[in-house]
């Protein structure tokens, strides 16, 4: 499928669309495929799943700026609203389909436990270096940003601010 055909199909489509970009040789793709197909059946008529073989459509992947698979791209009203790279848990995928079916806001891709711990640990380590070495204030700012990146997806204040920003800029 070429990019123009893809975009035209999206514009004509009424339901939210989850585009799964996968390849037959990809282990993580094989892992999430049955979950996606089950969710597509469960939410039939409310959320549509389009599966695109990356090996058969390299130009489409290039035009969509997809650099790793599996990649899930979520579209509403022909516009990309979210992108997930890598295999996601069945609960994350279920939440995504539920939010799309209900017309609610989809949440950002959850930060994994390991990533969360690495970010928190890195932030604490930078703050410790700042405290012990009487470091520059910029080091403390980086530590705070790193620690916040571990929890932003759970922060209700962050969600409220980003939702309001999207409303103001017309990206909602």
N, C-alpha and C positions, 0 to 999 in steps of 0.2 A: 504494500500500500504506500503510495507516495504522500508527501506532506499535505498537498492541496486536498486530496481526497479525504485524508484523515481530519483536517480542519473542517471541511464541509460537512462530514458526518457528525462531528461534534456540535456544530452550529444547529443542525436539524434535530438533534437529540434533546428530548425533554427531561429525561431522568438524569440524575447524577451518574457519572461514569468513572469507574476505577479501571485504569489501563494498566495491565500487568505486562511488563516487558521482561521476557524470559528467554532462556535457551535450553534445548534438550540436554546439553552436557552439564548444566549448572546444578550443583547439589542443593544449594539453598532454594533455588527455583522449584525443584522437585519437592522440597520439604513443605513449601507454603501452597503449592498448587491445589492439593485436595481441600485445604481449608478455604481458599478463595472460591473454589467451585461450589463447595457446600454453602457458603455465605451467599453466593450468587443465586443459588436455588432458593434459599430461605428468604431473600429480599427481592425475588423476581417481581418485576413490574414497578419496583421503587428505586432500585439501584442496579445499574448494569455493569457487568464485567466484560471488558474487551481484553483478550489475551493476544499479544503480538510477539511472534517469534523473532528475537533479535537477529538471528542468523539469516532469516529471510527478508528482513527489512532494515538493512544497515543505514540507508539514507534517512529513513524516518527517525531512527535513534539519533543520528547526527543532528538533524534539524531540531529535535526535542532536547538536545544537549544531555543525552543520557550517556554516562561514562562508566556505569557499573550496573550489573544485574544481580539479583532482581531489582527492578525499580517499579514502584507503583506511583502513578500520577493520577490525582483526583481532579476531575473537571465538573464544574457546575455552570450551567448556561454557556457552555463553550469556552469557559475560562479556567485555566489551571488554578486550583486553590491550595493544593498541598502536594508534597512529593516525599515518598519514603524510599530510601535506598538500603538494600539489604533485606534479609529475611526478618519478619516481625512476628511476634507471638500471636497465637490465635486470639487471645483476649484483646490485643491491640487492634487486630483486623476486625474483630466483632464490634468493638467500640466505633471504629471508623464507619462500618456499614450501618450501624444503628444511628449514628449521628447524621449520616447522609440521608437515610430513609425518613427520619423524623424532621428533617429540615433544620436541624440544630447545627451549631458550630462544631467543626471537627477540631480536635485538640492537636497540638504539635506532637510529632513522633516522640514517644517516651524515651528518655535517656535510660540506657541499660544500667543495671546495678553496678557492674564492673566499671563502666564509664563514670557513673556518678561518684563512686569511691575514689577513682583516680583523680577526678577533678577536685573533689573536696580535699584529698590528701595533698595534691599539688598546691592548692590555694593556701592551706595551712602551712605547708613547708615554706612557701614564699613569704607569708606573714611572719613566720619564725625567723627567717633569714633577715627580714627587714628589722625585726625587733632586736636581734642579737648584734647585727652589724651596723646598727644605726643607719639603715639604708635610706635611699631617696624615697620620697612620698609616692613616686610613680610605681615603685615596686609594690607598695601596699594597694594601690589602685588595681594593678594586675592581679594581685592575690584575691581581692574582692570580686573582680569580674570572673575569675576562674571558679571561685566557690559558688557564685550566683549561677553560673552556667550549669552547675550540677543540680540545681533545684528549680530553675525558672519554669519548667513545665508543670510544676505543682503549685506555683505561687499565684494566689487569686488576685493579688494586686497587679502583677505583670499581665495576667489575662485580661483584667479590666482595662488597663492602660492600652494594651495592643488592640483590643476590640474597639475602644473609643477612637484610637488613631486610624483604624481601618474605616470606621464610619466617616470620620472627618475628611479622609483622603479619597473616599469613594471606592475603597477596595473591599468593602464588605460583601 
